[in-house]
Amino acid sequence: MQLSVEEVKENREEWMPLLLLADPEETMVEKYLHQGIMVAVYGDGEPAGVIIAVPLEGGREWEIKNVAVAPRFWRRGIGTLLIEEVERRLPKEADTLWVGTGGFDSGPFLFYEECGFQFDHVLENFFVDNYPEPIIDEGEQCVDMYYLKKTSFRWG
Ligand SMILES: CC(C)(COP(=O)(O)OP(=O)(O)OC[C@H]1O[C@@H](n2cnc3c(N)ncnc32)[C@H](O)[C@@H]1OP(=O)(O)O)[C@@H](O)C(=O)NCCC(=O)NCCS
């Protein structure tokens, strides 16, 4: 498969269908859609995956708000590539990259661990308090947000 990577600066809304795979509430996606760094990957010319990372207060800490790979491209290294590509583009002063996920030991949680993130803390009731509808992931309702972090992320 031929992979190509592109930083997305304009027309970010075109990626909404893929972004909704990771964060099913459009109003939540719109809050960060136009912030920070957005990178997309194409597989054989087709949209395959996308990631958005935004700076937190102060700019040294960043958070991955969304990473999504189209199902037919799963388990082929594209998610890992997206994380690497975002890390490459972080400013020099960035020293911590956060990511939150809805399930402890879920597929995404294990994926983040594979990418070098370590579990840090839980934000209780995040999904219940912030989403109008229940969020179901792998058959389980998401209640708490599990945050993982990475402090050493220079690739290549
Ligand atoms: C999570 C996601 C981004 C992973 O993308 P991907 O391209 O399949 O990931 P990779 O191929 O780079 O996976 C790297 C490693 O992570 C781990 N991993 C990835 N997906 C996994 C899963 N569902 N279950 C367990 N481990 C998983 C594996 O160790 C994998 O290596 P392997 O395939 O050699 O075993 C993708 O499944 C996805 O988009 N899911 C839907 C959206 C979503 O849940 N996003 C995260 C929101 S918190």
The ligand as a Gaussian input file, in Angstrom:
#p B3LYP/6-31G(d) Opt

LIG

0 1
 C       -7.464000       3.142000      17.689000
 C       -7.085000       3.247000      16.178000
 C       -6.762000       4.707000      15.871000
 C       -5.847000       2.376000      15.922000
 O       -5.447000       2.584000      14.558000
 P       -4.629000       1.456000      13.735000
 O       -4.153000       2.069000      12.480000
 O       -5.457000       0.234000      13.630000
 O       -3.402000       1.185000      14.735000
 P       -1.988000       0.498000      14.411000
 O       -2.122000      -0.434000      13.264000
 O       -0.951000       1.564000      14.303000
 O       -1.777000      -0.340000      15.763000
 C       -0.528000      -0.387000      16.439000
 C       -0.648000      -1.363000      17.603000
 O       -1.602000      -0.872000      18.566000
 C       -2.322000      -1.989000      19.137000
 N       -3.740000      -1.928000      18.747000
 C       -4.293000      -1.184000      17.748000
 N       -5.645000      -1.367000      17.720000
 C       -5.922000      -2.250000      18.706000
 C       -7.133000      -2.855000      19.165000
 N       -8.340000      -2.583000      18.619000
 N       -7.065000      -3.730000      20.194000
 C       -5.862000      -4.020000      20.779000
 N       -4.675000      -3.473000      20.386000
 C       -4.715000      -2.606000      19.374000
 C       -1.675000      -3.251000      18.549000
 O       -0.610000      -3.626000      19.409000
 C       -1.167000      -2.734000      17.214000
 O       -0.092000      -3.518000      16.711000
 P       -0.426000      -4.917000      15.932000
 O       -1.518000      -4.620000      14.928000
 O        0.890000      -5.244000      15.294000
 O       -0.869000      -5.884000      16.987000
 C       -8.239000       2.711000      15.282000
 O       -8.624000       1.428000      15.758000
 C       -9.466000       3.596000      15.237000
 O       -9.502000       4.560000      14.494000
 N      -10.513000       3.251000      16.023000
 C      -11.759000       3.991000      15.997000
 C      -11.597000       5.402000      16.521000
 C      -11.079000       5.424000      17.928000
 O      -11.507000       4.651000      18.778000
 N      -10.125000       6.353000      18.171000
 C       -9.580000       6.561000      19.475000
 C      -10.533000       7.330000      20.306000
 S       -9.988000       7.361000      22.004000

